[in-house]
Amino acid sequence: MSVVPAPTVTLGSRFARELPEMAVPWQAEDAPDPRLLVLNEPLAVELGLDPEALRAPEGVRLLVGNAVPEGSSPVAQAYSGHQFGGFSPRLGDGRALLLGELTDADGRLRDLHLKGSGRTPFARGGDGLAAVGPMLREHVVSEAMHALGIPTTRSLAVVATGRPVRRESILPGAVLARVASSHLRVGSFQYAAATGDRDLLRRLADHAIARHHPGAAAAEAPYLALFEAVVAAQASLVARWMLVGFIHGVMNTDNMTISGETIDYGPCAFLDAFDPATVFSSIDEQGRYAYANQPLIAEWNLARLAEALLPLLHDDQEQAVEIAVAALGEFRVHYSAAWSAGMREKLGLPAGLDASVVSPLVEELLGLMKAGHVDHTSGYRALGVAARGDVEPARALFLDLAGFDAWVARWLALSPSATAMDAVNPVYVPRNHLVEEALAAATAGDLAPLTALLDAVTAPYDERPGLERYAAPAPGDFGATYRTFCGT
């Protein structure tokens, strides 16, 4: 590891300084031939970084952790996690490093974090590396999520390392440089709680409050207020996932942030044909993290956070449990409100309609979409066309024509706003067949399909001529056997 000459980036080490028990000083493995594949220039500017400097050789070496600013302290973070329901007390950054914290142009503290930078003390049996395809998947999907207005970690860059990675075959290696408001997870609190060190748990909670939920500091019960804030943030986040048809794929507790940002885009995907039971992940054999299960799993994960926080909620454990259960009960209230409001917007319904009108309308539509295998994204856009007076494009998507005709008549009688619908129903999402096409080409050295896909999904609501294939559903023979992989 070398030190970048001034003038350059300033990276803080607040996490490592305040929580040294959860930070192992470490260095990225040397990348023998680093080559920049994609740089998120708007994000770089937002972070106060010079895109041209990042494109230069020393900038690229910074992006793989081989040239770090003087005074920075890269660390591998420690955390625990429930993985598919089973608890692992010591996970941590097995192939990742927190390079440090940046202060962006708006004065916000942001983590600069690497993924695929080599083995750490938490690597267990893994090689600590990442391949080009999975790192570019995270770049594409996280930037699409940002464009959709969904809180997310973001990709600053993907750099090919020049090192081969052995998976089912030999693949070109890469490092992702990721930005987040922090990388604190439910699993971080599980780790602190598992040590039995109440002071560590308290310091972690104080750190989380200061970085993400500062209003909790002034509350009568600040740690309860922290938990309540995380519950509300996650309820809103998962509702937004559901509204756009996003499936995370691995909702382990170490993949749920305290900030309320989406993190760790492994075997993630977007719905094609609407089916609540959809699972794409190759490792989710029981469907634990199926599309329809995501709200329930989020609630389950938050229950694990509540368990970790019990010593801070009350000295008497029984009373602490009562407090936690009551606060967790608000998750369904928050989620239901966010989901219902989002569905009203997707259907362009006027404000003030009674739930007794809206709920049956929504449930009937979802039933018709499932029965007709209607594409989730283009189905709602077609309803926007119907709201303008042309029902046929939407009608052609459904199998139960009599059922659809009856439904659409009731809906149109409510005078839905097509303009409002177009503002929340995307034309373009990272459709799975297009993502696979782009990743295969990029792995072979051709970045043009990836660039074109990024252009479409980073302006998701603006229908543009020439991009018809990015709005079209997957070919009929694609979705039935499609599987995604975590990349490790």
DATASUL-V56754 format. One record per residue. N is the residue number from 1. PSI is psi in radians with two decimals (* if undefined). Layout:
BEGIN
N:PSI + N:PSI
END
This chain:
BEGIN
1:2.34 + 2:2.98 + 3:2.31 + 4:2.33 + 5:2.62 + 6:2.69 + 7:2.53 + 8:-2.68 + 9:2.52 + 10:2.14 + 11:2.16 + 12:3.02 + 13:0.81 + 14:-0.79 + 15:-0.86 + 16:-0.59 + 17:-0.74 + 18:-0.42 + 19:1.04 + 20:-0.44 + 21:-0.27 + 22:0.30 + 23:2.06 + 24:1.98 + 25:2.31 + 26:2.90 + 27:2.60 + 28:2.58 + 29:2.63 + 30:2.30 + 31:2.02 + 32:-0.55 + 33:1.23 + 34:2.35 + 35:2.13 + 36:2.15 + 37:-0.78 + 38:2.40 + 39:2.27 + 40:1.50 + 41:-0.76 + 42:-0.68 + 43:-0.70 + 44:-0.80 + 45:-0.72 + 46:-0.54 + 47:-0.01 + 48:0.38 + 49:2.67 + 50:1.97 + 51:-0.67 + 52:-0.66 + 53:-0.63 + 54:-0.47 + 55:-0.35 + 56:2.82 + 57:-0.78 + 58:-0.56 + 59:-0.73 + 60:-0.67 + 61:-0.58 + 62:-0.72 + 63:-0.23 + 64:0.09 + 65:0.17 + 66:-0.12 + 67:1.81 + 68:2.68 + 69:2.55 + 70:2.33 + 71:-0.11 + 72:2.75 + 73:1.40 + 74:2.43 + 75:2.65 + 76:2.25 + 77:2.49 + 78:2.41 + 79:2.83 + 80:-2.96 + 81:2.56 + 82:2.01 + 83:1.96 + 84:0.67 + 85:-0.26 + 86:2.34 + 87:2.26 + 88:1.97 + 89:-0.33 + 90:1.61 + 91:-1.54 + 92:3.11 + 93:1.55 + 94:-0.47 + 95:0.60 + 96:2.81 + 97:2.42 + 98:1.87 + 99:-0.59 + 100:-2.96 + 101:2.42 + 102:2.64 + 103:2.05 + 104:-3.09 + 105:-0.38 + 106:0.14 + 107:0.17 + 108:2.51 + 109:2.26 + 110:2.45 + 111:2.45 + 112:2.10 + 113:2.47 + 114:2.61 + 115:2.21 + 116:0.35 + 117:0.17 + 118:2.97 + 119:2.52 + 120:3.10 + 121:-0.22 + 122:0.11 + 123:-0.37 + 124:-2.13 + 125:0.03 + 126:2.84 + 127:-0.11 + 128:0.10 + 129:2.99 + 130:2.67 + 131:2.81 + 132:-0.81 + 133:-0.99 + 134:-0.60 + 135:-0.64 + 136:-0.54 + 137:-0.81 + 138:-0.67 + 139:-0.89 + 140:-0.88 + 141:-0.69 + 142:-0.64 + 143:-0.58 + 144:-0.74 + 145:-0.72 + 146:-0.76 + 147:-0.50 + 148:-0.09 + 149:0.36 + 150:2.21 + 151:2.30 + 152:2.65 + 153:2.76 + 154:2.70 + 155:2.16 + 156:-0.69 + 157:2.74 + 158:2.23 + 159:2.20 + 160:2.39 + 161:-0.34 + 162:0.10 + 163:2.25 + 164:2.61 + 165:2.30 + 166:2.03 + 167:-2.20 + 168:-0.42 + 169:3.13 + 170:2.17 + 171:2.70 + 172:2.40 + 173:2.78 + 174:2.79 + 175:2.36 + 176:2.26 + 177:2.03 + 178:2.55 + 179:2.38 + 180:2.76 + 181:-0.43 + 182:2.98 + 183:0.43 + 184:2.34 + 185:2.92 + 186:-0.71 + 187:-0.46 + 188:-0.77 + 189:-0.59 + 190:-0.67 + 191:-0.85 + 192:-0.73 + 193:-0.66 + 194:-0.40 + 195:-0.34 + 196:0.11 + 197:1.73 + 198:-0.57 + 199:-0.72 + 200:-0.79 + 201:-0.74 + 202:-0.76 + 203:-0.65 + 204:-0.77 + 205:-0.73 + 206:-0.70 + 207:-0.77 + 208:-0.71 + 209:-0.83 + 210:-0.65 + 211:-0.57 + 212:-0.61 + 213:1.08 + 214:-0.42 + 215:-0.44 + 216:-0.44 + 217:-0.54 + 218:-0.03 + 219:2.76 + 220:-0.63 + 221:1.51 + 222:-0.59 + 223:-0.55 + 224:-0.73 + 225:-0.63 + 226:-0.86 + 227:-0.77 + 228:-0.66 + 229:-0.69 + 230:-0.72 + 231:-0.84 + 232:-0.74 + 233:-0.74 + 234:-0.60 + 235:-0.78 + 236:-0.76 + 237:-0.89 + 238:-0.60 + 239:-0.71 + 240:-0.67 + 241:-0.84 + 242:-0.63 + 243:-0.51 + 244:-0.02 + 245:0.49 + 246:2.37 + 247:2.03 + 248:-0.80 + 249:-0.63 + 250:1.35 + 251:0.91 + 252:2.81 + 253:-0.39 + 254:-0.06 + 255:0.37 + 256:2.09 + 257:2.73 + 258:-0.46 + 259:-0.46 + 260:0.31 + 261:2.56 + 262:2.38 + 263:2.67 + 264:1.36 + 265:1.50 + 266:-1.79 + 267:0.75 + 268:2.80 + 269:2.89 + 270:2.56 + 271:2.44 + 272:-1.80 + 273:2.37 + 274:2.10 + 275:1.99 + 276:-0.39 + 277:0.09 + 278:2.28 + 279:2.25 + 280:-0.50 + 281:2.28 + 282:-0.42 + 283:-0.07 + 284:1.26 + 285:-0.46 + 286:-0.02 + 287:0.43 + 288:-0.69 + 289:0.58 + 290:2.77 + 291:-0.92 + 292:-0.35 + 293:-0.15 + 294:-0.72 + 295:-0.71 + 296:-0.68 + 297:-0.67 + 298:-0.76 + 299:-0.72 + 300:-0.78 + 301:-0.71 + 302:-0.51 + 303:-0.61 + 304:-0.63 + 305:-0.73 + 306:-0.75 + 307:-0.73 + 308:-0.58 + 309:-0.11 + 310:-0.76 + 311:-0.35 + 312:-0.20 + 313:-0.59 + 314:2.59 + 315:-0.52 + 316:2.12 + 317:-0.70 + 318:-0.73 + 319:-0.62 + 320:-0.72 + 321:-0.75 + 322:-0.75 + 323:-0.79 + 324:-0.74 + 325:-0.75 + 326:-0.73 + 327:-0.69 + 328:-0.53 + 329:-0.34 + 330:-0.26 + 331:-0.85 + 332:-0.59 + 333:-0.86 + 334:-0.79 + 335:-0.83 + 336:-0.73 + 337:-0.76 + 338:-0.74 + 339:-0.82 + 340:-0.75 + 341:-0.70 + 342:-0.69 + 343:-0.63 + 344:-0.74 + 345:-0.75 + 346:-0.54 + 347:0.08 + 348:0.50 + 349:2.50 + 350:2.67 + 351:2.63 + 352:-0.12 + 353:2.41 + 354:2.54 + 355:-0.49 + 356:-0.33 + 357:-0.78 + 358:-0.81 + 359:-0.85 + 360:-0.60 + 361:-0.76 + 362:-0.84 + 363:-0.69 + 364:-0.70 + 365:-0.81 + 366:-0.64 + 367:-0.72 + 368:-0.67 + 369:-0.75 + 370:-0.82 + 371:-0.57 + 372:0.06 + 373:0.79 + 374:2.34 + 375:2.24 + 376:-0.81 + 377:-0.93 + 378:-0.38 + 379:-0.78 + 380:-0.61 + 381:-0.65 + 382:-0.59 + 383:-0.53 + 384:-0.67 + 385:-0.70 + 386:-0.64 + 387:-0.36 + 388:-0.04 + 389:-0.19 + 390:1.72 + 391:-0.40 + 392:-0.74 + 393:-0.68 + 394:-0.75 + 395:-0.62 + 396:-0.24 + 397:-0.28 + 398:2.59 + 399:-0.71 + 400:1.49 + 401:-0.67 + 402:-0.73 + 403:-0.75 + 404:-0.74 + 405:-0.73 + 406:-0.71 + 407:-0.82 + 408:-0.52 + 409:-0.76 + 410:-0.70 + 411:-0.83 + 412:-0.50 + 413:-0.29 + 414:0.07 + 415:1.05 + 416:2.62 + 417:1.97 + 418:-0.63 + 419:-0.77 + 420:-0.67 + 421:-0.76 + 422:-0.38 + 423:-0.29 + 424:-0.24 + 425:1.88 + 426:2.62 + 427:-0.71 + 428:2.21 + 429:2.91 + 430:1.46 + 431:2.46 + 432:-0.71 + 433:-0.56 + 434:-0.63 + 435:-0.82 + 436:-0.69 + 437:-0.80 + 438:-0.70 + 439:-0.68 + 440:-0.74 + 441:-0.74 + 442:-0.69 + 443:-0.56 + 444:-0.02 + 445:0.00 + 446:1.91 + 447:-0.05 + 448:-0.80 + 449:-0.62 + 450:-0.77 + 451:-0.74 + 452:-0.71 + 453:-0.77 + 454:-0.70 + 455:-0.69 + 456:-0.90 + 457:-0.23 + 458:0.05 + 459:1.19 + 460:-0.36 + 461:-0.10 + 462:1.80 + 463:2.19 + 464:2.44 + 465:2.52 + 466:-0.14 + 467:0.43 + 468:-0.64 + 469:-0.40 + 470:-0.26 + 471:-0.23 + 472:2.52 + 473:2.86 + 474:2.66 + 475:2.63 + 476:-0.49 + 477:0.19 + 478:-0.90 + 479:-0.52 + 480:-0.60 + 481:0.20 + 482:2.31 + 483:2.54 + 484:2.79 + 485:2.66 + 486:-0.35 + 487:0.01 + 488:*
END
